[in-house]
Amino acid sequence: MQATKLLLTTDNAGRIQEIPPLPPNARLEAIFLVIEQGESPSAKRKPSPRIVGLGAIHDDPIAPVAAADEWEAKP
């Protein structure tokens, strides 16, 4: 299955203005999400204000978990 994102617009009667080219002899599934007036379709998500600033990093996130001499790797 391959996903393709399309932003479509409708006229005053609710008909799609420009139908995009579709693959021949294919079955398609469509889910339409109506974008509200003034809403950006690619708006960046933000965390809930209730949890903003509550997280903290206490360790080095890229430090190795085990020392190199504990590995059993062979050259």
C-alpha positions as CSV (number, residue, x, y, z in Angstrom):
1,M,0.0,0.0,0.0
2,Q,1.3,3.4,-0.9
3,A,0.0,6.7,0.6
4,T,-0.3,10.0,-1.2
5,K,-1.3,13.2,0.4
6,L,-3.5,15.5,-1.6
7,L,-4.9,18.9,-0.7
8,L,-8.2,19.4,-2.6
9,T,-10.5,22.3,-2.8
10,T,-14.2,22.4,-3.5
11,D,-16.6,24.9,-5.2
12,N,-19.7,26.5,-3.7
13,A,-21.7,23.3,-4.3
14,G,-19.1,21.1,-2.5
15,R,-17.7,19.5,-5.7
16,I,-14.0,18.9,-6.0
17,Q,-12.5,21.6,-8.4
18,E,-9.6,19.7,-9.8
19,I,-9.6,15.9,-9.8
20,P,-6.0,14.7,-9.7
21,P,-4.7,11.9,-12.0
22,L,-5.2,8.5,-10.5
23,P,-3.6,5.1,-11.3
24,P,-5.5,3.0,-13.8
25,N,-7.4,-0.1,-12.7
26,A,-6.8,0.6,-9.1
27,R,-8.9,0.4,-5.9
28,L,-8.5,3.5,-3.8
29,E,-9.5,4.3,-0.2
30,A,-10.1,7.9,0.7
31,I,-10.5,9.6,4.0
32,F,-11.4,13.3,3.9
33,L,-10.4,15.6,6.7
34,V,-12.0,19.0,6.4
35,I,-9.6,21.8,7.2
36,E,-11.3,24.5,9.2
37,Q,-11.1,28.2,8.1
38,G,-7.8,29.7,9.2
39,E,-6.4,26.3,10.1
40,S,-3.0,25.4,8.6
41,P,-2.9,21.8,7.1
42,S,0.7,21.4,8.1
43,A,0.7,23.2,11.5
44,K,3.4,22.1,13.9
45,R,2.1,20.1,16.8
46,K,2.6,21.4,20.3
47,P,2.5,19.6,23.7
48,S,-0.3,20.2,26.1
49,P,0.3,23.3,28.3
50,R,-0.2,21.0,31.3
51,I,3.1,19.1,30.6
52,V,5.3,21.9,29.1
53,G,8.6,22.2,31.0
54,L,8.0,19.1,33.1
55,G,10.5,16.8,31.3
56,A,14.3,16.8,31.9
57,I,17.3,14.9,30.5
58,H,19.6,13.7,33.3
59,D,22.1,11.6,31.4
60,D,24.1,11.9,28.1
61,P,21.6,10.5,25.5
62,I,24.4,9.5,23.1
63,A,26.8,7.9,25.6
64,P,27.3,4.1,25.2
65,V,25.5,1.8,27.6
66,A,28.4,-0.5,28.1
67,A,32.1,0.1,28.1
68,A,34.1,-0.9,24.9
69,D,36.1,-3.5,26.9
70,E,32.8,-5.3,27.8
71,W,32.0,-6.0,24.1
72,E,32.8,-9.5,22.7
73,A,33.4,-8.2,19.2
74,K,36.0,-9.9,17.0
75,P,38.0,-7.9,14.4
